[in-house]
Amino acid sequence: MASSVSGFLATTSSPSPLAARAAYIHVPFCRHRCGYCNFTLVARRDDLIDAYLRAIERELSWLDGPHEVDTLFFGGGTPTHLPPPSLARLCAIVRKQFPLAANHEFSVEANPLDLTAERIAVLVEHGVNRVSLGVQSIDDAKLATLERDHRRPDIEATLDRCRAAFPSVAVDLIFGVPGETRDVWLDDLRFVTSAAVDHVSTYGLTFEQGTAFWTRRRQGALSPVDEHSEAEFYETAIDRLTAAGFEHYEVSNFARAGHRCRHNETYWLGGSYFAAGPGAARYLSGRREINHRSTTTYLKRVLAGESPVAEAESLLPEDAARERLVFALRRMEGLDRHEFLRWTGFDIEVLLGPPLRRFVEQALLTWDGPRLRLTRAGLLVSDSLWPEFLRG
């Protein structure tokens, strides 16, 4: 077995000048694959849960001993789809390898219908202090279009239970759904600003190739909202959430004071992080590895003692610097050129050259002293800027 996992072991045990203090665990199980979803998951395959738990335990056993972490994140899929005994077992397996620091953040993504009193008790017992609810909307028609299985009363009941159990509660919202009006979106925003939640993520609906929505769009059965309406929805979210006291701290993310997602900030600031599970991506010692996206292939490989890694690359210093810059520019405070030079050895203006000057001239980016950041206009088109910064 040692030879078959040697590449994995070499990566996970190599010392790093920026020691990883974050870990991500991918849980691929769902009751149903929603039409817009292209994440790594399996629906109605609960027969694989026991094998998954054995595989996670084995994959983590290949680490060079326990690593204390400041942030731990269970994503999916739907981690809370696991039955309570399985959820408890997963928490115990992971926390053995990733003991939590005193001031930790332990986040778990959850579906509103899954958070029964029993599951909540399991999460609390194992140190979870932040839940992220896939609410998406409170409008029944919009939820039906998105193929979500909950409705507004379910959301309200779940939020009541979560507020009583967890110090931090986050919700996800989707805008730009076919048939959605501005009034529907305003109702969603009014709900979350009055529901005592601590963090809101807002995402424009995308039609990803390979999803059911992609096929339905090509067949003419679904029509995306126009670009003007989507931009209006996004700007409305910025205005309403910030007016309600949320800090707009990243392109898609808003938080009450003290409730930023610390785990995601590890990604945006170019930090190192562990990861395990099907499709999970880790970044350690300048090397990125991505596990196989197929859950069944992942299980077969790991349980046979083989590395689950499907893709791997060691980033050259310039490539690593470009990636770090793009992630950091997603944050509203942007990036200080002196800090960036100290971190990477590259000057921002020399590294980016003409594209940077063009975007500043177009008022999509701006210099605030030594700090480069997105403008309001740049926020609306930020995804179109990054490819030019990554190309070199």
Secondary structure, 3 states (H helix, E strand, C coil): CCCCCHHHHHHHHCCCCCCCCEEEEEECEECCCCCCCCCCCEECCHHHHHHHHHHHHHHHHCCCCCCCEEEEEEEECCHHHCCHHHHHHHHHHHHHHCCEEEEEEEEEEECHHHCCHHHHHHHHHCCCCEEEEEEECCCHHHHHHCCCCCCHHHHHHHHHHHHHHCCEEEEEEEECCCCCCHHHHHHHHHHHHHCCCCEEEEEECCCCCCCHHHHHHHCCCCCCCCHHHHHHHHHHHHHHHHHCCCEEEECCEEECCCCCCHHHHHHHCCCCEEEECCCCEEEECCEEEEECCCHHHHHHHHHCCCCCEEEEEECCHHHHHHHHHHHHHCECCCEEHHHHHHHHCCCHHHHHCHHHHHHHHCCCEEEECCEEEECHHHHHCHHHHHHHHHHC
